[in-house]
Amino acid sequence: VVPLQMNVHPNPATTWVAIDYTLPNGNAKAELSIFNAMGVKVKQVELDGNQGQKVLDLRELSNGVYTMTVLCGEYYQTEKLVISK
């Protein structure tokens, strides 16, 4: 079984961030959510395909520390994202 993998770059980010991902075997869809420091979901996108890259526009988000979570069935991975403009 291929585990869920996520690589976030650049981090810290300014106006955009790229997420390279590989989903567990047999899964072709996942949900990527970004939460602010208060735990409020501020952005959500769908990941399609069992592996790929998603580039997100961060210009509408303020400076700060965010949590990014990829959820795919019972699998999930969380990474910290720092936005510094």
PLY file of the C-alpha trace (Angstrom):
ply
format ascii 1.0
element vertex 85
property float x
property float y
property float z
element edge 84
property int vertex1
property int vertex2
end_header
0.00 0.00 0.00
1.33 3.44 -0.95
0.90 5.83 1.98
-0.60 9.29 1.66
2.22 11.73 0.90
2.23 15.53 0.71
5.11 17.94 0.07
4.45 21.69 0.46
6.76 24.25 -1.14
7.82 27.01 -0.84
7.32 27.23 2.89
7.25 29.99 4.08
5.13 31.14 1.15
4.16 34.61 -0.07
1.54 34.60 -2.83
1.31 30.93 -3.85
2.17 27.43 -2.67
2.54 24.13 -4.54
1.44 20.84 -3.03
2.90 17.66 -4.51
0.79 14.69 -3.45
0.43 10.95 -3.77
-2.81 9.36 -2.58
-3.04 5.85 -1.12
-3.59 2.99 -3.59
-7.04 2.90 -5.15
-7.88 6.52 -4.31
-8.16 9.20 -6.97
-9.87 11.98 -4.98
-9.00 13.80 -1.79
-9.84 17.05 -0.04
-7.21 19.66 0.84
-8.21 22.14 3.55
-6.35 25.11 5.00
-7.15 26.23 8.54
-6.09 29.46 10.23
-4.58 29.61 13.74
-8.11 29.70 15.25
-9.01 26.41 13.52
-11.35 28.05 10.98
-11.30 26.56 7.49
-10.23 29.38 5.13
-9.73 27.45 1.88
-10.71 24.06 0.49
-9.90 22.41 -2.84
-10.30 18.94 -4.30
-7.32 16.86 -5.41
-7.96 14.72 -8.50
-5.81 11.81 -9.60
-3.80 9.50 -7.40
-0.76 11.76 -7.74
-0.02 15.24 -8.97
0.57 18.85 -8.00
-1.90 21.55 -6.96
-0.88 25.22 -6.94
-2.87 27.46 -4.62
-3.24 31.24 -4.76
-2.61 32.62 -1.26
-3.02 36.33 -2.00
-6.37 36.54 -0.16
-4.89 35.06 3.04
-3.14 37.14 5.70
0.33 36.59 7.10
0.40 33.87 9.71
0.71 30.18 10.49
-1.85 27.86 8.88
-2.49 24.13 8.97
-2.98 22.22 5.71
-4.72 18.84 5.84
-5.22 16.34 3.04
-8.08 13.95 3.79
-8.49 10.82 1.66
-10.92 8.28 3.11
-9.53 7.21 6.47
-6.07 8.56 5.59
-4.95 12.10 6.34
-1.76 14.14 6.54
-1.25 17.55 8.11
1.49 20.08 7.43
2.20 23.56 8.78
2.19 26.44 6.28
3.67 29.86 7.04
2.53 32.83 4.94
4.88 35.81 5.10
4.34 38.61 2.57
0 1
1 2
2 3
3 4
4 5
5 6
6 7
7 8
8 9
9 10
10 11
11 12
12 13
13 14
14 15
15 16
16 17
17 18
18 19
19 20
20 21
21 22
22 23
23 24
24 25
25 26
26 27
27 28
28 29
29 30
30 31
31 32
32 33
33 34
34 35
35 36
36 37
37 38
38 39
39 40
40 41
41 42
42 43
43 44
44 45
45 46
46 47
47 48
48 49
49 50
50 51
51 52
52 53
53 54
54 55
55 56
56 57
57 58
58 59
59 60
60 61
61 62
62 63
63 64
64 65
65 66
66 67
67 68
68 69
69 70
70 71
71 72
72 73
73 74
74 75
75 76
76 77
77 78
78 79
79 80
80 81
81 82
82 83
83 84
